[in-house]
Amino acid sequence: MAIQVAHLSTPKSGETLNGDRAFYRADEDGRILLGLIDGLGHGPGADEVARAAIAQLEAVSLVEPMLDIMVGLHQSLRGTRGAAGTVCVICGYEMQACAVGNVELRCSEAHVPLIASPGILGVRVSTFRICHAKLKPTSRLVMFSDGVSGAPALTDVRQLAPERACQAILRSHRSQHDDATVLIADVE
């Protein structure tokens, strides 16, 4: 399986630091991790949380169960202001995903029964809800932070390459009052 990934992020108007981060990595066995972290608030404090979360995701083994990945991420953010986040691990066409807070995941061409876990990573999460889904060779995953206002219709950007689709979504749906990030992954 091949995957084409693009992401685009912009800080809140008037800010130079961004508390949103998108992340993608693949291991030597073809497992893929996608993540989008939204540090609470904006500015330097949110940027610090997002950097810590990405450092944790860079270090994690992709053979770990999703629950362990999320618990490790949660623990690594203890003592910070916390974050919302969605993480997916894809192996072949099988995907596991977990969301805490309001970072959304949408998928075309496949049903992903993701229900966000209430709470804040690093502060309090009572239960991590993990979903399993089977992707198709034509699936498109779209993750976005709450700085993307309104619900972008996936069909509006489906014919665009991931990078151009990210640009189109931010151009049309970006809130000026928060950091905004979108990540798009096409399964090929």
Helices and strands as residue ranges (DSSP letters): E 3-10, E 20-26, E 32-39, H 44-59, H 66-76, E 83-91, E 94-100, E 104-108, E 119-120, E 124-125, E 130-134, E 140-144, H 154-157, H 162-173, E 180-187
